[in-house]
Amino acid sequence: MTRIDARGMRCPWPVVRLARAVREGAAEVLILADDPIAPGEIAALAQARGWGVEAADEPHGWHVSVPAG
């Protein structure tokens, strides 16, 4: 699993980092982001791309999964 610590970054940077990780081959990503806008931006990107997203056990964390194929 790829872990991205984007805490302290303002949007769009957390989402840019997430998209880059997936482009580079990550299929499972744990992203930590504390910008209040980040949850909506992460969810919107995941929905647009057909990825799964759910809250992680860590504060300000989301688990993003990219379907194979």
Secondary structure, 3 states (H helix, E strand, C coil): CEEEECCCCCCCHHHHHHHHHHHCCCCEEEEECCCCCHHHHHHHHHHHHCCEEEECCCCCEEEEECCCC
